[in-house]
Amino acid sequence: MRSSGFVRSGRGFTLIELVVVIAIVGILAAVALPRFISMQTEARRAKAQAFFGAVRSASTLAHAGCLAAQGTGTCTQTGGFVNMEGAVINMVNGYPVANSSTVTPGGIVLASGINPTADGVTVAVVGSSVTIDINGGTTPNCRVTYTEPVALNTSPVVVVDLGG
């Protein structure tokens, strides 16, 4: 006959083992969480820098297209338009206008190939400036601002703010 004493069957974990595992997981979470939050901030900053490069490159390419098209009369130093890969880009002072349109005809946003919905950004136009805010940060967000050139023979002002 079997004895009535406690016999350990060898299955399961003891309370001490469970407490040790929970403590280890807690320590790992405390170390990993700040690094994860830092990675989100760095990702937003990198995204803002990528949009900064895209806007600068698009304005330069559109300007070059305008200079090349001056003989055709479609783009003059004061206005007109250029075709960039089938998209009509309106110009002012030889550079793209500050326009948030993503369909032709458009301005710097269309020339840059920015799609606010797909790219996770918010685009706002105030006067002769376009602001591209990177979604997901705290106010103020990381942002890129494009300001049209104010006169002939001047360049647009493109600024990136990585503070958000």
Secondary structure, DSSP 8 states (H G I E B T S, - for coil): ---SS----S-S--HHHHHHHHHHHHHHHHHHHHHHHHHHHHHHHHHHHHHHHHHHHHHHHHHHHHHHHGGGTSB-SSSBEEEETTEEEEEETTEE-S---SSSSB-HHHHHT--HHHHTEEEEEETTEEEEEETTS-SS--EEEEE--SSTT---EEEEE---
